[in-house]
C-alpha cells in the first residue's frame, strides 16, 4: 500500500504538484527521522539531517529510478546524510530519555544503564556496521530491504550484520557489561 501510494505521489511531484511532495514528507518524515536519530543519537542533529534529506529528495526526485522502491531510495539518502553528519560527532545523548515509570525503580535504573551502554557501544562501531544494526534491529527491515537501501548484495548485508553484532559483543564484554 505505502509503495503504491509513494509511486503515485512521486509521479504527481514530477508533474509539479507541490501538495504531493508535502504528502510524501508527511508519509516518510517520522521513519526517516527515526533512522537518522538512531544513527546519530542526537535529536537536534537528526532534525537537521532529516530536513536535509527531504531537500535532497526534492532536488533529485527527477532522478529517482522507479524500478526501486521509494522507501529504499529515501532511506539510502537518509543513511548517507547521517553518516556524513556523524563524521564529526563526539558527544551523544541517551538512547531513550523518556523511560516510563514502572513499579520497580531499581529495574528502571538497570534498564536505563543497559540502554545507555548499548547506545554508547553502537556509537563506537563504524558507520557501516551501525547502519545495518539500526536498519535490522531498530527499524525492523528485512535483509532484502537493507540490501536495497544500502545497495549491497544480501550476502554482504548478512556478513556486515554478523561483524557488527560480533564487534558490539566484544566492546560490551570489554567494558564489563556482559
ABEGO torsion letter per residue (X at the ends): XAAAAAAAAAAAAAAGBAAAAAAAAAAAAAAAAAAAAAAAGBAAAAAAAAAAAAAAAAAAAAABBAABBAAAAAAAAAAAAAAAAAAABABBBBABABBBBBABAAAAAAAAAAAAAAAAAAAABBAAAAAAAAAAAAAGBBAAAAAAAAGBBAAAAAAAAAAAAAAAAAAAAAAGAX
